[in-house]
Amino acid sequence: MELRFSEEYGRMMHFIDNKFIEAEADKWYPVYDPGLGKEIAKVPSLSVDDVRKAIDSAASAFEKWSNVPIFDRLQYLVRLKILIEQRFEELAKILAQNVGKTIREGRAEVRRALEAVDAALGAPHLFMSARKVMNLAKVEPEIDMEMIREPLGVFAIISPFNFPVMIPMWVIPWALTLGDTIVIKPSSLDPIPITLLMNLFMEAGYPPGVINLVNGTGSASEELLKHPEIQGVYFVGSTPVGEKIYSVSCSHGKRAICQCGAKNPVVIMPDAALESTVENVISGFFDMCGQRCLAPGVLITVGEAYDKFINPILERVRKIRVGYQLLETTNMGPMVAAKERDRVAGMIQKAVDDGAKLLIDGREVKVEEKYKGGFYLGPTVLDEVEPGMEIEQEEIFGPVMPIVRVSNFDEAIEVANNRQYGNTGTIYTSSGKWFREFAKRVKAGNIAANMAVAQPQQYFPFPARKKSHYGTLTGQVAVVDFLTDMKVIMQRWW
């Protein structure tokens, strides 16, 4: 299916063996433009047979593909990058339309996907470097040993709704360049962007079976966790789902990286710079409608910081323009689905019932008449939040800023660490001393000073702790170890 930006896309197809094929489905489910609340496509109930077809295609392609010289495989990636750049604006528009993120955020996601391609272009320098030790044995000096890495086979990617292109592209460029093959299962909420990307892989000339896509919903995706041809599973999403995927995958002998939920603490010290801090904190909490695992989860103000920052924060939040995501004037679009909006609205009400104070209520947001069917929830600010409240402990994944007041730095650290997640931690301060202590004591994988969203660049790993991550390896550059395995070769010749 040749996919172009449209108001309606019809039934989403699978991409298997370099062809778009109809799903074997008896039920179809709506896919929405969240800003209009309007159906723009349908996804099938995913069948086990269709999943197996995709896996078989990837498995059949592996032996031949893995024997293509790595620099030849790299040329496919170069062509893919050129094609993405040529379709940059259209891909950004489809991302915004189907996910609900603003067009500005759609463009940012495409840029990050291109950065992932750039990072993978360095694969030969990592993959082809072998550590060789000569004359290792004392009594047998003629023995040589070397360590090499080899691709393993078929890998599955189960990706979330919030970054339907960027997150799969954390893995795909590396996997294909290193010689593995791929089966992707995207979120059923927004399958359109990644389906467009399959057009570009085909146009780039990748051989049949090297990359495959199965669209749909239902339990059949568990076949990706159990099938004997699957070597590993890469998942990004909620912690309960990630726990299950990790458990099932590992019990079936698979490798697994599961990057999961978060509740990222943001600490503001009294010495933090006023204007830049306010602007950065607001973008962190409310960009993408708060629907990202790196979004701040709770704002912790230390001592006099509350009085210094609260009014400027409220003034800035009130200036956020909520509206249709494809309008250039929109600052914050809708949530991805009505059920997600209603879930977050329920968490807001629960917080109020528990004693939190509403300073700004996003449930009262107003949008233009023609967009009233959309899944909008405005920015919300909750004060007098106490440690232990649901809104302070659980991931919201929506445009809500809970504020916890503490009296000193040590108390802030205690509150920051008192949670089941360990994705990121941020402190706003002008003091290197405070940041040094914060970086040393906060139990999270990514630590930042004066950055609301502590996201490592593609050339760094993406670590996390506690229930934010399952697996010994991490995302981004560390997938090289995930996608390949070591082999030690020992030689002695008489």
Residue pairs with C-beta under 8 A, 6 or more apart in sequence:
1 13
1 20
1 195
1 199
2 199
3 9
3 94
3 192
3 195
3 196
3 199
4 90
5 90
5 93
5 94
5 97
6 40
7 40
8 40
8 41
9 31
9 40
9 41
9 192
10 41
10 42
11 22
11 23
11 28
11 41
11 42
11 43
11 44
12 23
12 31
12 41
12 42
12 43
12 44
12 191
12 192
12 195
12 215
12 216
13 20
13 21
13 22
13 23
13 195
13 215
14 20
14 21
14 22
14 23
14 50
14 53
14 54
14 212
14 213
14 214
14 215
15 21
15 195
15 198
15 202
15 211
15 212
15 213
16 50
16 53
16 54
16 57
16 212
16 213
16 214
17 53
17 57
17 208
17 209
17 212
18 202
18 206
18 207
18 208
18 209
19 208
20 198
21 53
23 44
23 46
23 47
23 50
23 215
23 216
24 44
24 47
24 49
24 50
25 44
25 45
25 46
25 47
25 216
26 45
27 44
27 45
28 42
28 43
28 44
28 45
29 42
29 43
29 44
29 45
29 188
29 217
30 39
30 41
30 42
31 39
31 40
31 41
31 42
31 43
31 98
31 188
31 189
31 190
31 191
31 192
32 38
32 39
32 40
32 189
32 337
32 375
33 40
33 97
33 98
33 374
34 99
34 100
34 325
34 333
34 334
34 335
34 336
34 337
34 374
34 375
35 97
35 100
35 323
35 324
35 325
35 326
35 333
35 334
35 371
35 374
35 375
35 376
36 324
36 371
36 373
36 374
37 338
37 373
37 374
37 375
38 373
40 97
40 98
40 192
41 98
41 191
41 192
43 188
43 191
43 215
43 216
43 217
44 215
44 216
44 217
45 216
45 217
45 218
45 220
46 185
46 214
46 215
46 216
46 217
46 218
46 220
46 221
47 216
47 220
48 220
48 223
50 214
50 216
50 220
51 183
51 185
51 214
51 220
51 221
51 223
51 224
51 227
52 223
52 227
54 183
54 212
54 213
54 214
55 154
55 183
55 212
55 223
55 224
55 227
55 229
55 230
56 229
57 208
57 209
57 212
58 154
58 181
58 182
58 183
58 209
58 210
58 211
58 212
58 229
59 153
59 154
59 181
59 209
59 229
60 209
61 181
61 207
61 208
61 209
61 210
62 151
62 153
62 154
62 179
62 180
62 181
62 209
64 207
65 73
65 176
65 179
65 181
65 207
65 209
65 210
66 150
66 151
66 179
66 180
67 179
68 179
70 123
70 124
70 127
70 128
70 177
70 178
70 179
71 124
73 176
73 177
73 179
74 121
74 123
74 124
74 177
76 176
76 204
76 205
76 206
77 117
77 120
77 121
77 173
77 176
77 177
77 204
78 121
79 203
79 204
79 205
80 117
80 173
80 200
80 201
80 204
80 206
81 114
81 117
81 118
83 200
83 203
83 204
84 91
84 110
84 113
84 114
84 117
84 197
84 200
85 114
87 196
87 200
88 107
88 110
89 107
90 196
91 106
91 110
91 165
91 193
91 196
91 197
92 103
92 106
92 107
92 109
92 110
93 103
93 106
93 326
94 106
94 192
94 193
94 196
95 101
95 105
95 106
95 109
95 110
95 164
95 165
95 193
96 102
96 103
96 105
96 106
96 325
96 326
96 333
97 192
97 325
97 326
98 164
98 190
98 191
98 192
98 193
99 106
99 161
99 162
99 164
99 190
99 193
99 336
100 289
100 325
100 333
100 334
100 335
100 336
100 375
101 109
101 162
101 288
101 289
101 291
101 325
101 333
102 325
102 330
102 331
102 332
102 333
103 325
103 326
103 327
103 328
103 330
104 328
105 287
105 288
105 333
106 325
109 163
109 165
109 166
110 165
112 163
112 166
112 169
112 458
113 165
113 166
113 169
115 457
115 458
116 166
116 169
116 170
116 173
116 458
116 476
117 169
117 173
118 458
119 173
119 174
119 458
119 459
119 476
119 477
120 173
120 174
120 177
121 173
121 177
123 174
123 177
123 178
123 480
126 480
127 149
127 177
127 178
127 480
127 484
130 146
130 147
130 148
131 146
131 147
132 144
132 145
132 146
132 147
133 144
133 145
133 146
134 144
135 141
135 142
135 143
135 144
136 143
136 144
136 145
137 143
140 492
142 492
142 493
142 494
143 490
143 491
143 492
144 490
144 491
144 492
145 488
145 489
145 490
145 491
146 488
146 489
147 486
147 487
147 488
147 489
148 486
148 487
148 489
149 480
149 484
149 485
149 486
149 487
150 179
150 484
150 485
150 487
151 178
151 179
151 180
151 483
151 484
152 180
152 231
152 232
152 483
152 484
152 485
153 180
153 181
153 229
153 230
153 231
154 180
154 181
154 182
154 183
154 229
154 230
154 231
155 171
155 175
155 180
155 181
155 182
155 183
155 230
155 231
155 232
155 233
155 234
155 483
156 182
156 183
156 184
156 185
156 224
156 225
156 230
156 232
156 233
156 234
157 168
157 171
157 172
157 182
157 183
157 184
157 185
157 233
157 234
157 235
158 185
158 221
158 224
158 233
158 234
158 235
158 236
158 237
158 245
159 167
159 168
159 184
159 185
159 186
159 187
159 194
159 235
159 236
159 237
160 167
160 187
160 236
160 237
161 187
161 189
161 190
161 291
161 336
162 288
162 291
162 292
162 293
162 336
163 236
163 292
164 186
164 187
164 190
164 191
164 193
164 194
165 193
165 194
165 197
167 236
168 184
168 186
168 194
168 197
170 234
170 458
170 462
170 475
170 476
170 479
171 182
171 234
171 475
171 479
171 483
172 182
172 184
172 211
174 479
174 480
174 483
175 181
175 182
175 479
175 483
176 182
176 206
176 210
176 211
178 480
178 483
178 484
180 231
180 483
180 484
181 209
181 210
181 211
181 212
182 210
182 211
182 212
183 212
183 213
183 214
183 224
183 230
184 194
184 211
184 212
184 213
184 214
185 213
185 214
185 221
185 224
186 194
186 213
186 215
188 215
188 216
188 217
189 336
189 337
190 336
191 215
194 213
195 213
195 215
198 211
198 213
201 210
201 211
214 221
222 248
224 230
224 233
225 233
225 245
225 248
225 249
225 252
225 254
226 248
226 252
230 254
231 254
231 255
232 249
232 254
232 255
232 256
232 257
232 482
232 483
233 245
233 249
233 254
233 255
233 256
233 257
233 258
234 256
234 257
234 475
234 479
234 482
235 241
235 242
235 245
235 246
235 256
235 257
235 258
235 259
236 258
236 259
236 260
236 293
236 475
237 260
238 260
238 261
238 395
239 260
239 261
239 395
239 420
239 421
239 467
239 468
241 260
242 258
242 259
242 260
242 261
242 470
243 258
243 260
243 467
243 470
245 256
245 258
246 256
246 258
246 470
246 471
249 255
249 256
250 256
255 471
255 473
255 482
256 470
256 471
257 470
257 471
257 473
257 474
257 475
257 479
257 482
258 469
258 470
258 471
259 293
259 462
259 464
259 468
259 469
259 474
259 475
260 293
260 464
260 467
260 468
260 469
260 470
261 293
261 395
261 421
261 423
261 467
261 468
262 293
262 294
262 295
262 297
262 395
262 421
262 423
262 424
262 464
262 468
263 297
263 298
263 393
263 394
263 395
263 419
263 420
263 421
263 423
264 294
264 295
264 296
264 297
264 298
264 421
264 423
264 424
264 425
264 426
264 444
264 454
265 296
265 297
265 298
265 300
265 415
265 416
265 419
265 425
265 426
265 442
266 281
266 284
266 296
266 297
266 298
266 299
266 300
266 425
266 426
266 427
266 428
266 452
267 300
267 302
267 412
267 416
267 425
267 426
267 427
267 428
267 438
268 277
268 281
268 299
268 300
268 301
268 302
268 305
268 309
268 427
268 428
269 302
269 305
269 409
269 427
269 428
269 429
269 430
269 431
269 434
270 302
270 303
270 304
270 305
270 308
271 429
271 430
271 431
271 434
272 305
272 309
272 428
272 429
272 430
272 450
273 428
273 430
273 450
274 308
274 309
274 312
275 312
276 450
277 309
277 428
277 450
278 309
278 312
278 313
278 316
279 316
280 428
280 450
280 451
280 452
281 296
281 299
281 313
281 428
281 452
282 313
282 316
282 317
282 320
283 452
283 453
284 295
284 296
284 426
284 452
284 453
285 295
285 296
285 299
285 379
285 399
285 400
285 401
285 452
286 317
286 320
286 331
286 332
286 379
286 399
286 401
287 295
287 332
287 453
288 295
289 332
289 333
289 334
289 335
289 377
289 398
289 399
290 396
290 397
290 398
290 399
290 400
291 335
291 336
291 340
291 397
291 398
292 453
293 395
293 423
293 468
294 423
294 424
294 446
294 453
294 454
294 455
295 397
295 453
296 401
296 426
296 452
296 453
297 395
297 396
297 402
297 421
298 385
298 392
298 402
298 403
298 404
298 415
299 401
299 402
299 403
299 404
300 404
300 405
300 406
300 412
300 415
300 416
301 309
301 310
301 403
301 404
301 405
301 406
302 406
302 407
302 408
302 409
302 411
302 412
303 406
303 407
303 408
306 403
306 405
310 383
310 403
313 381
313 401
314 359
314 360
314 381
317 360
317 379
317 381
317 401
318 360
320 331
320 332
320 378
320 379
321 329
321 330
321 331
321 332
322 330
322 331
322 332
322 333
322 365
322 367
322 376
322 378
322 379
323 329
323 330
323 332
323 333
323 367
323 368
323 371
324 330
324 333
324 367
324 368
324 371
324 374
325 333
325 334
332 378
332 379
332 399
334 341
334 374
334 375
334 376
334 377
335 341
335 344
335 375
335 376
335 377
335 398
335 399
336 375
337 375
338 375
340 375
340 397
340 398
341 375
341 376
341 377
341 398
343 398
344 377
344 396
344 397
344 398
344 399
344 400
345 363
345 377
347 390
347 391
347 394
347 396
347 398
347 400
348 358
348 361
348 362
348 363
348 380
348 382
348 391
348 400
350 390
350 391
351 382
351 385
351 389
351 390
351 391
351 402
352 358
352 382
354 386
354 389
354 390
354 391
355 384
355 386
355 389
356 382
356 383
356 384
356 385
356 386
356 389
356 391
356 402
357 382
357 383
357 384
358 380
358 381
358 382
358 383
359 381
359 382
359 383
360 378
360 379
360 380
360 381
361 378
361 380
362 377
362 378
362 379
362 380
362 399
362 400
363 377
363 378
363 380
364 378
365 376
365 377
365 378
367 374
367 376
377 398
377 399
378 399
379 399
379 400
379 401
380 399
380 400
380 401
381 400
381 401
381 403
382 391
382 400
382 401
382 402
382 403
383 403
384 403
384 405
385 391
385 392
385 402
385 403
385 404
386 392
386 404
387 404
387 415
387 418
389 402
391 400
391 402
392 402
392 404
393 419
393 420
395 421
396 402
404 415
406 412
406 415
409 434
409 437
413 437
413 438
413 441
413 442
416 425
416 442
417 441
417 442
417 443
419 466
420 466
420 467
421 464
421 466
421 467
421 468
422 443
422 444
422 445
422 464
422 465
422 466
422 467
422 468
422 469
423 444
423 445
423 446
423 464
423 465
423 468
423 469
424 444
424 445
424 446
424 447
424 448
424 453
424 454
424 455
424 464
425 438
425 442
425 444
425 446
425 447
425 448
425 454
426 447
426 448
426 449
426 450
426 451
426 452
426 454
427 434
427 435
427 438
427 448
427 449
427 450
428 449
428 450
429 435
429 438
429 449
429 450
435 449
438 447
438 449
439 447
439 449
443 465
443 466
444 464
444 465
444 468
445 462
445 463
445 464
445 465
445 468
445 469
445 474
446 454
446 455
446 456
446 462
446 463
446 464
447 454
448 454
455 462
456 462
456 476
458 476
458 477
459 476
459 477
460 476
460 477
461 474
461 475
461 476
461 477
461 478
462 474
462 475
462 476
462 478
463 469
463 474
464 474
473 479
473 481
473 482
